[in-house]
Amino acid sequence: MIDFSFTDNQLAVRDMARQLAQKAIIPGIAEFDRAGKLNPDLLPALARANLLGFCIPEEYGGLGMDYISLGLACEELEYGDTSARVILSVHIGLFSLPILTWASEEQKQKYLVPAARGEKTATFGLTEPAAGSDAVGIQCTAAKDGGGYILNGEKMWISLADVADYFLVFAWTDLDKKKKRDHTGISAFIVERAFDGVSTGTIHGKLGVRAGNTGYIAFQDVRVPRENLVYKEGAGFKIAMFCLDQGRYTVAAGSCGLIRACRDACVTYSGERKTFEKYIKEHQLVKQMIANMEAGYRYSSYLWMHAGWLKNQSLRSTRETSLAKWVACREAEAAAANAVQVFGAYGFSDEYPVERFYRNAKGASIYEGTREIHTLMQADYVLGFRQDKALERDLPKVEQ
Ligand SMILES: Cc1cc2nc3c(=O)[nH]c(=O)nc-3n(C[C@H](O)[C@H](O)[C@H](O)COP(=O)(O)OP(=O)(O)OC[C@H]3O[C@@H](n4cnc5c(N)ncnc54)[C@H](O)[C@@H]3O)c2cc1C
């Protein structure tokens, strides 16, 4: 049986996120984007609306909602601006959901509960100055020292770097394995901003997601207690890939919001602008661009919803999530490029939002797996170089 309907709870989350985008994101976004600053009221507004933990179980401070709700909220927030959806991607997709799956009960009580309640903000630190797609190329190390670890190194391009209280950080705990590029030498740690030796900074001059905070984190002889190792030594790479399966899902759904924003802006503008004594919406080539946006929106939506359906059943969805992310980001880039085109010279100025859509859309073809990485993944599944584990349980039995 295939059921295309949403539950009342899913619709309630969608409507709440839609209202929040209309009231708390869209009105000031042009200004924050121009200033390259995160709206300081946004995180508190998301927390008040319970949007920072709604798909975490109630026993850990959330509302127990499902993955489809998460996707719908991401779509609505990105309709407002990509920077708002990025907060959900890192805080929920790349931190809270992995902590829910892989962390000990003590870690969940200490870190997941305040994150789900929106009292603390969290992010994910995998990328480094010299390693992005090639995650095994990271250089951060966590050397065993007494009852804990000493963390050294730098993370780069980290969303909310200057804002988050908690970082899920990946570092080598086995230097022999590092030399051999054996990923079972990488471990995951929860690092607090408050730990001695942690410093952060913001990257300025970004092409897009300017209203979001993106930066670096430096770790200088940071003492990380043994209790902050997530799951066990050597599981870091696996955990990072699990994180990306959740984060990519939020990017895919969010990109549909961006496509919809392009489509709606074009519907309005093409009904106002006249050339050759006709509204431009009456020209067939303009219609074609708008039709392509609609098609991209629809099939990208079906792809993330299919991935969400698998996730709701705790089924592995690496393949479907990668496909959804790749296609939705590609369609968002195409929709934004066409939106600028529909607006003509006005699309080339920040008087209208479509130039921001265009700059923001580019980012998603880079983060959470570049366009090329997802292209290769999809080819490898089809060619048999990569095993499709669709029927495996996504949530591993983690012994504490
Ligand atoms: C706005 C923004 C927010 C981000 N937030 C985070 C965050 O919160 N946490 C985090 O850890 N990271 C974050 N990142 C980093 C992001 O995940 C990386 O930028 C991404 O993984 C790509 O890595 P890279 O930039 O080092 O590019 P590289 O890996 O150096 O790739 C450069 C180019 O080579 C191509 N390429 C690489 N390998 C192959 C291959 N095998 N075959 C074909 N082509 C290849 C790539 O597709 C790309 O075109 C963010 C990035 C941005 C822009």
The ligand as an SDF file (V2000), in Angstrom:
LIG
                    3D

 53 58  0  0  0  0  0  0  0  0999 V2000
   28.2380   26.6520    3.8180 C   0  0  0  0  0  0  0  0  0  0  0  0
   28.9880   25.4060    4.2270 C   0  0  0  0  0  0  0  0  0  0  0  0
   28.6900   24.7900    5.4390 C   0  0  0  0  0  0  0  0  0  0  0  0
   29.3960   23.6640    5.8390 C   0  0  0  0  0  0  0  0  0  0  0  0
   29.1260   23.0990    7.0920 N   0  0  0  0  0  0  0  0  0  0  0  0
   29.8830   22.0520    7.5120 C   0  0  0  0  0  0  0  0  0  0  0  0
   29.7050   21.5330    8.8480 C   0  0  0  0  0  0  0  0  0  0  0  0
   28.8420   22.0000    9.6210 O   0  0  0  0  0  0  0  0  0  0  0  0
   30.5060   20.5140    9.2640 N   0  0  0  0  0  0  0  0  0  0  0  0
   31.4690   19.9800    8.4540 C   0  0  0  0  0  0  0  0  0  0  0  0
   32.1630   19.0590    8.8970 O   0  0  0  0  0  0  0  0  0  0  0  0
   31.6630   20.4500    7.1900 N   0  0  0  0  0  0  0  0  0  0  0  0
   30.9060   21.4750    6.7110 C   0  0  0  0  0  0  0  0  0  0  0  0
   31.1110   21.9960    5.4480 N   0  0  0  0  0  0  0  0  0  0  0  0
   32.1790   21.4500    4.6400 C   0  0  0  0  0  0  0  0  0  0  0  0
   31.6800   20.5820    3.4900 C   0  0  0  0  0  0  0  0  0  0  0  0
   31.1030   19.4060    3.9700 O   0  0  0  0  0  0  0  0  0  0  0  0
   32.8760   20.3270    2.5540 C   0  0  0  0  0  0  0  0  0  0  0  0
   33.1590   21.5660    1.9470 O   0  0  0  0  0  0  0  0  0  0  0  0
   32.5780   19.2560    1.5140 C   0  0  0  0  0  0  0  0  0  0  0  0
   32.5770   17.9840    2.1090 O   0  0  0  0  0  0  0  0  0  0  0  0
   33.5780   19.2760    0.3470 C   0  0  0  0  0  0  0  0  0  0  0  0
   34.8740   19.2470    0.8120 O   0  0  0  0  0  0  0  0  0  0  0  0
   35.9560   20.2990    0.2770 P   0  0  0  0  0  0  0  0  0  0  0  0
   35.3420   21.6450    0.3280 O   0  0  0  0  0  0  0  0  0  0  0  0
   37.1870   20.0760    1.0620 O   0  0  0  0  0  0  0  0  0  0  0  0
   36.1810   19.9410   -1.2380 O   0  0  0  0  0  0  0  0  0  0  0  0
   37.1770   18.8090   -1.7830 P   0  0  0  0  0  0  0  0  0  0  0  0
   36.8880   17.5390   -1.1120 O   0  0  0  0  0  0  0  0  0  0  0  0
   38.5660   19.3280   -1.7340 O   0  0  0  0  0  0  0  0  0  0  0  0
   36.7110   18.7270   -3.3020 O   0  0  0  0  0  0  0  0  0  0  0  0
   37.1000   19.6820   -4.2820 C   0  0  0  0  0  0  0  0  0  0  0  0
   36.4730   19.2850   -5.6150 C   0  0  0  0  0  0  0  0  0  0  0  0
   36.9630   18.0060   -6.0150 O   0  0  0  0  0  0  0  0  0  0  0  0
   35.8800   17.1160   -6.2260 C   0  0  0  0  0  0  0  0  0  0  0  0
   36.2570   15.7740   -5.8070 N   0  0  0  0  0  0  0  0  0  0  0  0
   36.7830   15.3940   -4.6120 C   0  0  0  0  0  0  0  0  0  0  0  0
   36.9950   14.0830   -4.5950 N   0  0  0  0  0  0  0  0  0  0  0  0
   36.5380   13.5990   -5.7680 C   0  0  0  0  0  0  0  0  0  0  0  0
   36.4690   12.2950   -6.3520 C   0  0  0  0  0  0  0  0  0  0  0  0
   36.8470   11.2020   -5.6790 N   0  0  0  0  0  0  0  0  0  0  0  0
   35.9700   12.1830   -7.6070 N   0  0  0  0  0  0  0  0  0  0  0  0
   35.5340   13.2740   -8.2840 C   0  0  0  0  0  0  0  0  0  0  0  0
   35.5820   14.5260   -7.8010 N   0  0  0  0  0  0  0  0  0  0  0  0
   36.0790   14.6800   -6.5520 C   0  0  0  0  0  0  0  0  0  0  0  0
   34.7500   17.6610   -5.3800 C   0  0  0  0  0  0  0  0  0  0  0  0
   33.4910   17.2080   -5.8250 O   0  0  0  0  0  0  0  0  0  0  0  0
   34.9530   19.1540   -5.5470 C   0  0  0  0  0  0  0  0  0  0  0  0
   34.3800   19.5520   -6.7650 O   0  0  0  0  0  0  0  0  0  0  0  0
   30.3920   23.1210    5.0140 C   0  0  0  0  0  0  0  0  0  0  0  0
   30.6790   23.7300    3.7670 C   0  0  0  0  0  0  0  0  0  0  0  0
   29.9900   24.8560    3.3810 C   0  0  0  0  0  0  0  0  0  0  0  0
   30.3110   25.4970    2.0580 C   0  0  0  0  0  0  0  0  0  0  0  0
  1  2  1  0
  2  3  1  0
  2 52  2  0
  3  4  2  0
  4  5  1  0
  4 50  1  0
  5  6  2  0
  6  7  1  0
  6 13  1  0
  7  8  2  0
  7  9  1  0
  9 10  1  0
 10 11  2  0
 10 12  1  0
 12 13  2  0
 13 14  1  0
 14 15  1  0
 14 50  1  0
 15 16  1  0
 16 17  1  0
 16 18  1  0
 18 19  1  0
 18 20  1  0
 20 21  1  0
 20 22  1  0
 22 23  1  0
 23 24  1  0
 24 25  2  0
 24 26  1  0
 24 27  1  0
 27 28  1  0
 28 29  2  0
 28 30  1  0
 28 31  1  0
 31 32  1  0
 32 33  1  0
 33 34  1  0
 33 48  1  0
 34 35  1  0
 35 36  1  0
 35 46  1  0
 36 37  1  0
 36 45  1  0
 37 38  2  0
 38 39  1  0
 39 40  1  0
 39 45  2  0
 40 41  1  0
 40 42  2  0
 42 43  1  0
 43 44  2  0
 44 45  1  0
 46 47  1  0
 46 48  1  0
 48 49  1  0
 50 51  2  0
 51 52  1  0
 52 53  1  0
M  END
$$$$
